[in-house]
């Protein structure tokens, strides 16, 4: 009998709470009236986060002619949209890199960050609304892997290495090992955090976007395309060819004509390259 989200949470024990800063940023990100001042008040409470914002604002990605030395300057330099991305990425980083951090955890984090940048880039080029939601969906899509790594450290690390070395299918191996997969775990966690329904759908169905609810399919499709592109640029663990079925479903959902996806990917790869300085700061 298929496991339910409630049973999944019960079987996994205590799942990590959403960090306070991340929760507040997620709330603000959904508010079109949110201002730089709103973010300033949050960031100022977290010295580590403030330092991260300053480092990114001084990165070559923003072509600065002078050093940024204050949080106010950094927020002005980045702009609200980029600032949201930096704060969300910094908050998510603490979730991905929990406990003992080894090569697999760092690769999971790199994959999440590149997928987030690529998700937003796809959404922008396709003219979809809520591009920051696409960024968050990409950032959180594999969070279930991090939870599995924390809960089953002796079993999950070797499983990921085997997937990478043998070009295996991650979902199938997780199902065999645990009776559920990282997408199910991620959905359970997203539900516990009361994230927006679209984000829950993207986390749960990024491998099968056609199974997402109709209202959330385009967001899920964008995350699916970005997930594969991240592996194509060697950010993460696994074989991008394993994600072909998900990408085909995404193409159908987004009604992309033949040849359009290739052109889109070229543009999105360029966007990822432009954001490499920001990515490197994490």
C-alpha positions in Angstrom: 0.0 0.0 0.0 1.5 3.4 -0.9 2.7 5.4 2.0 0.8 8.6 2.8 2.5 12.0 3.5 1.4 11.7 7.2 2.9 8.2 7.5 6.0 9.4 5.8 6.6 12.1 8.3 5.9 9.7 11.1 8.4 7.2 9.7 11.1 9.8 9.3 10.7 11.1 12.8 11.3 14.9 13.4 11.8 16.8 10.2 13.8 20.0 10.4 11.9 23.2 11.0 12.1 25.9 8.4 14.7 28.5 9.6 13.1 31.7 10.9 14.8 33.9 8.3 13.9 31.5 5.5 10.2 31.5 6.6 10.1 35.3 6.7 11.8 35.6 3.3 9.4 33.1 1.8 6.5 35.1 3.1 8.0 38.4 1.7 8.8 36.7 -1.6 5.1 36.0 -2.1 4.2 39.7 -1.3 4.5 41.9 -4.4 4.5 44.9 -2.1 7.7 43.8 -0.2 10.4 46.4 -0.3 14.1 46.5 0.2 13.5 48.0 3.7 11.5 44.8 4.6 14.4 42.7 3.7 16.9 45.0 5.5 15.0 44.4 8.7 15.3 40.7 8.4 18.9 40.6 7.2 20.1 42.9 9.9 19.1 40.3 12.5 21.5 37.7 11.1 25.2 38.8 10.9 26.2 35.8 8.9 23.5 36.5 6.3 24.4 40.2 6.2 28.0 39.2 5.5 26.8 36.9 2.7 24.8 39.7 1.1 27.8 42.0 1.2 30.1 39.4 -0.4 27.7 38.8 -3.2 27.1 42.5 -3.8 30.9 42.9 -4.2 31.2 40.0 -6.6 32.1 40.6 -10.2 28.6 39.5 -11.2 27.5 43.1 -10.5 30.4 44.9 -12.1 31.1 47.2 -9.2 33.4 50.1 -9.6 33.7 50.6 -5.8 33.6 48.4 -2.7 30.2 48.0 -1.0 30.7 48.4 2.8 27.3 48.7 4.3 24.1 46.6 4.2 22.1 49.5 2.9 24.6 49.9 0.0 24.4 46.2 -0.7 20.7 46.1 -0.9 20.6 49.1 -3.2 23.3 47.5 -5.4 21.5 44.2 -5.7 18.0 45.4 -6.1 15.0 43.6 -4.5 14.8 40.7 -7.0 18.4 39.7 -6.7 18.4 40.3 -3.0 15.5 37.8 -2.6 17.5 35.2 -4.4 20.6 35.8 -2.3 18.7 35.6 1.0 16.8 32.5 0.0 19.9 30.8 -1.2 21.7 31.6 2.0 18.9 30.3 4.1 18.5 27.1 2.0 22.2 26.5 2.2 21.9 25.8 5.9 19.2 23.1 5.2 21.3 21.4 2.5 24.5 21.4 4.4 23.4 20.0 7.8 25.4 17.7 10.0 28.5 16.1 8.5 29.2 17.8 5.1 31.0 15.6 2.6 31.3 15.7 -1.2 27.8 14.4 -1.8 26.2 17.2 0.3 28.2 19.9 -1.4 27.2 18.5 -4.8 23.6 18.5 -3.8 23.8 22.1 -2.7 25.6 23.1 -5.9 23.0 21.3 -8.0 20.2 23.1 -6.0 21.7 26.5 -6.6 22.3 26.1 -10.3 18.8 24.6 -10.7 17.3 27.6 -9.0 19.2 30.1 -11.3 18.2 28.1 -14.3 14.6 27.8 -13.2 14.3 31.5 -12.9 16.0 32.0 -16.3 13.6 29.6 -18.0 10.6 31.3 -16.4 11.8 34.7 -17.5 12.4 33.7 -21.1 9.1 31.9 -21.3 7.3 35.0 -20.0 5.9 33.2 -17.0 4.7 35.1 -13.9 6.3 34.7 -10.5 9.9 34.1 -11.6 11.1 34.2 -8.0 8.8 31.3 -7.2 10.6 29.4 -10.0 13.9 30.2 -8.2 12.6 28.9 -4.9 11.1 25.8 -6.6 14.5 25.0 -8.1 16.3 25.7 -4.9 14.1 23.3 -2.8 13.4 20.6 -5.4 15.9 18.1 -4.0 15.6 19.0 -0.3 14.3 15.5 0.3 17.7 14.2 -0.5 19.2 16.3 2.2 16.7 15.0 4.7 17.4 11.4 3.7 21.1 12.1 4.1 20.6 13.4 7.6 18.2 10.6 8.7 20.1 7.7 7.0 23.8 8.9 6.7 25.3 5.5 6.5 23.0 4.3 3.7 22.1 7.4 1.7 25.7 8.6 0.9 26.7 5.3 -0.7 23.3 5.2 -2.6 24.1 8.6 -4.1 27.6 7.6 -5.1 26.3 4.4 -6.7 23.7 6.4 -8.7 26.5 8.7 -9.9 29.1 6.0 -10.7 26.6 3.6 -12.4 24.4 6.2 -14.0 21.5 4.7 -12.1 18.0 5.9 -11.4 17.8 7.7 -8.1 14.1 7.4 -7.4 14.0 3.7 -8.0 17.0 3.1 -5.7 15.5 5.2 -3.0 12.2 3.3 -3.3 14.0 0.0 -3.0 16.1 1.2 0.0 13.5 3.1 2.0 10.0 2.5 0.5 9.8 6.2 -0.5 11.9 8.6 -2.6 13.3 12.1 -2.1 10.4 13.8 -4.0 7.9 12.3 -1.5 10.1 13.4 1.4 10.5 16.8 0.0 6.8 17.2 -0.4 6.2 16.1 3.2 8.6 18.7 4.4 7.2 21.4 2.2 3.7 20.6 3.5 4.9 20.7 7.1 6.4 24.1 6.4 3.1 25.2 4.8 4.8 26.3 1.6 2.7 27.6 -1.4 0.9 24.8 -3.2 2.9 25.5 -6.4 6.2 24.9 -4.6 4.9 21.7 -3.0 3.9 20.5 -6.5 7.3 21.4 -8.0 9.1 19.5 -5.2 6.9 16.5 -5.5 6.6 16.2 -9.3 9.8 17.6 -10.8 10.4 14.1 -12.2 6.9 13.8 -13.5 5.5 17.3 -14.2 2.4 16.0 -16.0 1.2 14.7 -12.6 1.2 18.1 -11.0 -2.1 19.9 -10.6 -3.1 21.9 -13.7 -2.5 25.2 -12.0 1.1 24.2 -11.0 2.3 22.4 -14.1 4.1 25.2 -15.8 6.1 25.9 -12.6 6.9 22.2 -12.2 7.8 22.0 -15.9 10.3 24.8 -15.6 12.0 23.2 -12.5 12.1 19.9 -14.4 13.9 21.5 -17.4 16.3 23.3 -15.0 17.0 20.1 -13.1 18.2 18.4 -16.3 20.2 21.4 -17.4 22.0 21.6 -14.1 23.3 18.0 -14.6 24.2 18.8 -18.2 26.5 21.6 -17.0 27.9 19.1 -14.4 26.4 20.6 -11.3 25.3 17.7 -9.2 25.2 13.9 -9.1 23.6 11.7 -11.8 23.1 11.2 -15.5 21.1 14.0 -17.3 19.8 11.4 -19.8 17.8 9.9 -16.9 15.7 13.1 -16.9 14.8 13.0 -20.6 11.2 11.8 -19.8 10.6 14.6 -17.4 11.9 17.1 -19.9 9.7 15.7 -22.6 6.7 16.2 -20.3 7.8 19.7 -19.6 8.1 20.5 -23.3 4.5 19.3 -23.8 3.2 21.3 -20.8 4.9 24.5 -22.1 3.9 23.9 -25.7 7.4 24.4 -27.0 7.8 23.9 -30.7 10.6 21.7 -32.1 14.0 23.4 -31.8 12.8 26.0 -29.2 14.1 24.0 -26.2 17.7 23.9 -27.7 17.6 27.7 -28.2 16.2 28.2 -24.7 18.9 26.1 -23.1 21.6 28.1 -24.9 20.2 31.3 -23.3 19.7 29.7 -19.9 23.3 28.3 -19.9 24.5 31.9 -20.6 22.4 33.2 -17.7 23.9 30.5 -15.4 27.4 31.6 -16.5 26.6 35.2 -15.8 25.5 34.2 -12.3 28.6 32.1 -11.6 30.2 34.8 -9.5 27.1 34.8 -7.2 27.0 31.0 -7.2 30.7 30.8 -6.2 30.0 33.0 -3.2 28.0 30.2 -1.7 
